[in-house]
Amino acid sequence: MPHHVEPRARRVKVLATLGPASSSEERIAALLAAGADAFRVNMSHGTQPEKAALIAAIRAVEKSAGRPLTILADLQGPKLRVGRFAGGSAELANGADFTLDRDTAPGDATRVCLPHKELFAALQPGARLLVDDGKLVLRVKAVSADTIACRIEVGGKISDNKGVNVPDVVVPLPALTAKDRSDLAFALDQGVDWVALSFVQRPEDVAEARALIGGQAALLAKIEKPAALERLAEILELADAVMVARGDLGVELPPQQVPPAQKRIVAMARAAGKPVVVATQMLESMILSPSPTRAEVSDVATAIYDGADAVMLSAESAAGKFPVEAVAMMDAIAREVEADPGYSARVHFTDTESSRTTASAMTAAAASISHIVSARAIVCFTISGSTAGRAARERAAVPVLCLTPRLATARRMGLVWGVHAVVTRDVAGFEEMVEKSKRMALRTKIAKGGDPLVLIAGVPFSTPGTTNVVHVVRLTGQELKGY
């Protein structure tokens, strides 16, 4: 990747979902120019050949832009859905009885098929079933092997294949359905950088996906079930990153419990040194309007003040009328927040306790030194990307320039706070790394003559996990001569 693109003028990353409104190379390039750092490919909609074309389009834009681009494939997960209705829908009356059964015949106002046998064993009387994002509420009265008898607490129109949430029980569903397994194999074959796992309930769900991925991509666990919140520490240990998936979380929890949950997930992820993405409805009104509500702007700003690694657009960029404007708005909010003199104090409100390793100590020292000597950047040479990840965890006041010989490592950095990744040839020794770091800092315009840089490295070279040197250099501005 020969171009040496300048870094963004912000640390937080923008993750944009692609869809019908944003599937052409031209549109993806426009989203990139507006500020997108990473692209989400939602496996819930469309066919695998369509996704292959989308991924090829992203890679074509990456090649012409000379900036590593991050692709996140988001698996659908075990989304529970009711069956079909005669005529496509039915009207459910408050207080009436309604039965969910295993009969595939079209439903009516008294019954419908629920094609998930696991639910029949898991549900107890008194449990709630929330249909269509909680618009309808059913309360379980009795359960047998083939029927779930309910009372309609909140009625209304119900239509074919609407989603069902069961907040009160852990459903013994595998985190990966047959469709997910097929989509996962496809995504890995296509060389995606991150895989998002939906409806995680237990750490075992993450472990199973991790084994299937086998290191071919990084794994992000979506936190959208109350059960996952209860076991967040264990899930964080196994995942490479987490997402605050506020859509389903806000159906399963009362809405007022979502903001504290979001703050807790962000703080725990940061303490664990794992990237955290805040997602769903961030600029929802921009699906139809060229400008967001003040509340939405405040919501995006809050996630950035809390130190989230990335903020995400869903339908705003995938299916809305103003996809490029939505990305540009997120970019503008991020720049404004990060320019706030109070931003640094707020973003360091979360105490990230370093693990007691030499690598962590070195990275914490590099962040501290960069502040004291007014360095322009922290530069690290990394093969796996773990050094850059540790540097990001410190939320230093300067960008992290990540130099790596591995394109896959550079691409994964698109969800990591403050990291600007450049693919470069491997280096043989310490002196060569110092010279290369200086040249790259000048080429990417991250620094200029007279500026100090803080370098983090591991000696001996090319041995992952040996970060043991912090080195301060000052640029002369002459480093590019002769190259």
N, C-alpha and C positions, 0 to 999 in steps of 0.2 A: 504494500500500500504506500506508494511513493510520496503523496502529498503530505505536507506537514501543516495540518489545519490548526488554526488558533483555537484555544479552549473557549467554552461558553463563558459569558460574564456572570455566571452564577454557579453555585455548588449543587443545589438540589437538581435531580434529573426529572425529565418529563417523559412519561410512558403514554403513548397514544395507541388506542385500539384502531385497527384497520377494518374496513368493511365496505359496504356498497358505495359509500360516499368518498372512499379513499383507497381505491385498489389499483389505480394506474401508476405507472412510474412517475409521471408528471406530478400527480397529486402527492405521492409519497415524498418526492423531492421538495415539494412546497411545504409539507409538514416539517421536514428536516430543516429547511431554511427558516421556518417560523420558530423552531426551537425544540422539536422532538429529538430525544436521545435514544429512545428504544421504542419498539413496535410490538404490540400485542396482537397475536393471531388467535382468535377465539374458535376453538374446535367444536363448539356447540352448534354453530351454524355452517351450512354449506358442505361441499364435498371435498375429499382429499385432493383431487386434481385442481380444484379452485384454489386450495391452500398452497399447493405446489407452485402455481402461477404467481400467487401473492408473495411467497418467499423469494422466488426468482426475481421479482420486481424490486424487492427490498435490497437484494444483493447487487442488482444492477445499479441502483442508486448509490449504494455503498462504494462501489468501484469508481463511479464517476466523481463522487464527493471526496474520496480519499480519507474518509473518517470511519473507523470501525462502528458498525451499527448492530444493535442488540435486538434479537428476536426472541420473544417470549411466547411459547405455545401454551395456551390455557385449556386444560382438559375439562370436559363437561362435568365429569363426576357423576355420582349416583343421584341425579335429580329425580325426586319422586313426582309422579304425575298421575292424575286420574285418567280414565279411558275416554271413550267418545260418547256423545249423546245423540239420540234420535233428533234430527233437525239441527244438530251442532251445538245446542245449548239447552239449559233448563233454568227455571226460576225457583229458588229455594226460599221457603217461607220461614220467618222467625218462629222458633218454638216447635216446629214440625219435626218428625222423625226422618232420618235419612240413613241409608245403609250403603256401606262400601263392601263389595263382594268380589269373588274370583270369576264371576260370569262375564264373558267377553261381549255379551249382547249389548247393544247401545243403551245408554242410561236415560233416565227421566227425572222428574222432580222428587222421586222417592229413593232412587238407587243409582249407582254407577260402579263400573269395574275399577278396582285398584290393583294394577298388575305387579304388585311387589309383595310376594309371599312373606318376606322377612317381617313386614309390619304387623302381620296378623299375630305373630308370636311375641312381638316386642311391646305392643300397646296394652295398657291397663285401663280399666274404667276410671274416668276423671281426667284422662289425658286430653290435650287439645290437638286438633288438626287445623292448620291454617292453610286455606286454599287461595290461590291467586295472590300471592304476596300479602296474605293476611286480610284480604277484603272480605272473605267469608270465614267464619269460625264454627267448627263442629266440635262438640264435646262427646267423648266416648262413653257409652252407657254399658255396653257388654261386648265381649270379644269371643268368637269361636274360631275354629280352624279356617273357616271359609267366609265369615262375615264379621264386620265391625259395625255394630249398631250405634248410631250417634243421635244427638239432639242438635238441631240447628240453632246456635246461639246468635250468630249474625248471618242473616240470609242475603240473597241477592242473586244476580245472574251468574251461573257457572257454565263454562263452555269447554269444548274438547281439549284434552291434554294439558289442562291447567296444572301448575306446580302445587305440591303439597309440602308444607313444613311441619315437622313434629318436634317442637322445642323441648318437650317435657321428658323425652326418653333418648337414650343412645341407641340408635337403630343398628342392628348387627349387619350392616351393609358393607360389602367391600368398598374401599375408597376408589378402586379402579373397576369399572364395568368392562364388558367385552369390547364395547365401542372405544373406551378409554385406552385399553391395551393396544388396539389396532391403531388409534390415533397417536399413541406414544411411540410405537415402533416407526410409524410414518414420520413423525416430527424429528426423531433421532436420525433417521435416514436422510432427512432434509438438512440436517446440521443446525438445528435451532440451538440457541445459547442457554436458554432457561426453559424449564417446564414448570407450569403452575398446576398444583394439585388442588382440586375443588372439594369442598365439604369434608375436610379433614376432621375426624372426631378424636382419633387416638394417635399416640406416637407410632404405633404399629403400622398405621396407614402410610406414614412417611417412610418408614423403614422398608416397606414392601416396594414402594415406588423407587426408592433409592437403589434397591438391589436390581430392579429392572433397567434403570438408567445406566448403571455401571460406569459412572464417571463421564459419560458422553455429553452431559449437559449439567448445568447447575439446577437445583431443585428449590422451588418456592412453594411454601405451604400457605394456602388461603385460610385465614381464620374467619369463619362465618357461622360457626356452630357454638352454642354455649358450652358444649362438652369440650371443645378445643381450648376455650378460654381457661377451663379448669386445669388443663394439663399443658399449659403454654410453655413452661420451662422445659419440659421433656421434648416437646415438639421443636422448640428452638434449637435444642441440642442436636437434633437429627437433620433439620432443614438447613439449606444454605441461605435462605431469606424467608420472610413472611409478608403477607399482604393483609391489611385491614380491609376485608371485603364487606363494606358496610351495607350493601343491598340486602343480602340474606341475613346478616347479623341483626339488622334493624327489623326484620320480620320475626326472627326467633326470640329476640330480646325486646322489651318495651323500648320505644325510640329514645327515651331520656337516658337509658343506660348505655347507649352506643358511644357518646363522647367520652365518658370515663373509661370505657373499655378500650377505645382508640388510644387514649393517652397511656394506658397501662401497656398495651401491646407495643407501642412505639418505644416507651421507656425500657421495657424488658428486652426488646430486640437490640436496642442501642447498647444496653449494658452487656449483652452477649456478643456484641460486635458483629451482628448479622444485619444485612440491609433490610429495611422495612418500607413497604409501599402503601400509601393511603389511596383508597380507590372507591369509586361509585358515587355518582351524583355530585361531583365536585363543582362542575359548571353546568348542571342539568338544563337550566333555562336556555343555554346557548345551542341546544338541539334545534330550537325554533327561532331564537332571537340573536341578533348580532352582538348584544351586550348582556353580561350576566347580572344577577341581582347582587346587591351589596352584601347580603348574607352569604352568598356563594364565594364572593371574593374573600370575605372574612374567613370562611371555612378553609379555603386553600392556604391563606396566609397562616392560619393557626397550625396546620400540618407542617408548614415550613419552619415556623418559630419553634415547634417541638423537635425539629431536627430529623424529620422523615427523610429517607434517602431519595425517594421518588414520589411524585404525585401523578395520578393516572386519569386519563379521559376514557370513557366508555363509549356510549352512543354519541356523545358530542363530536367525536372525531370519526366514528365508524359509520354513522347513519344520519347525522344531523345536517342542517343546511349550511353550517358555518365551521367546518372542521379546521381550516387553517387559522381562522380567527380565534377559535377556542385554544389552540396550541399557543398562538401569539399572546393571548390573554394570560395563560398560565406562566409563560416566560416573563411577561411584564410584571405580574404579581410577585414572582420569585425574585426578580432583580430589585424591586422596591423594598421587599422585606429584608433581603440580605444587605441592602444599603442602609438600613435603619441602624443608628448608633447603638440601640439597645439589643440588636439581634444577637450579638456574640454572647452576652450574658444569659439571654434566654435559651440559646441553643446549648449552652453548657450547664443548664439547670439540672439535666440528667447526669448523674455521676457515673462515669463508665470506669468501673474498677478494672485495672489491667490484670490479666492473668499473670501468675508469678513465673514468667519465662523471660529469657534474655531477649527474645524477639519483641515481646510486648514492651519491655523496659526501654529498649532501643527506640521503638517507635514513639513512645510517650516522650522520651528525651528529645527526639527530633522535632516534635511539635513544639515543645517548650523552647528549644534553641531557636527555631524559626521565628518565634515571637520576639525573643530577646535581641537577636541580631537583625531583625526586620528583613528576613529573607523573602525572596519573591516566590519561592516554591520549595516543596519537598520533592526530591526526585528519588524514585526507587527503581531498581532493575529487578524484575521478577519473572519467574517462569510460570509458576502456578497462579500468581495474583494475590497470594495470601498477604504479602508485605503491603501491597497497596490497600487491601481491605483493612488491615490493622491501622494504617495511617489514616484512612477515612474515619475509622472509629473515634479517633482523637478529635475530630471536627476542628482541625487546625485553621488558623485565620488565612492560610495561603493554599493555593491549589496543590494537588498531588499530581506530579507528572509521572505516569507509570510507563516505563519502557519495558517492552517484552518481545522476545522473538516469536511468541506464539499468538497467532491471529485469534484463536479461540479465547485466550486469556483476555486480550484487548476487548473483544466483543462483550464478554461478561461484565465488564466494568461499567456498561451503560446504565446499570441500576445502582451503582455505588456512589455515594455522596462525595463530591469534590474531586473525583479522579478523572484526569484527562489521559487517555491511553494512546500510546503510539507504538506501532509495530516496527521493530528495528532488528538488525542482525544481532546475533549473539555476540557477547564480548568474552575475551579470553582471560582478562585479568583486571585487577583493581584500577591501574592507571588508565587502561582503555575505557573502563566504565566512567571514570571521572571526565575524560575528554568527551566521550559521547554525550554524557549528561549535559555538559556545558553547551555543546553544539545544538542539541535538541531543544534546550531551554531558549536559545536564541532563535532557532528556526521556527518554533511554534509561537514566538513572540511572548512567551510566558515571562521572560526576563530580558534585560539589555545590559550593555557594558556597565560595569561598576556595581551591579547587583550581586548580593550574596545568595547562594543556594545551599540547602541542607540535603546531603545525599545519605540514603540508607542502603546498606549493602550487606551481603553475606560473604564471608571468606572462609573456606575456599569457594570459588565460584561454581555455578551450576549445581549446587546442592540445595534442594528446596528445604526451607525451615532452618536456615542457619544465619538469620539476620543478626549480625554482631558488630557492625561498624556504623558509626554516625560520623560524617565528614562534612566540614563546612568549606566551601570554595567561593571565591569571588570572580565574577566574569570580567574579562578585560574588554570584551566586544570584538577581539581579534580571532576568536576561536574558529570562525568559518573560513578564514583565509586558507587558501590552498585546497579547499574542498569543492 
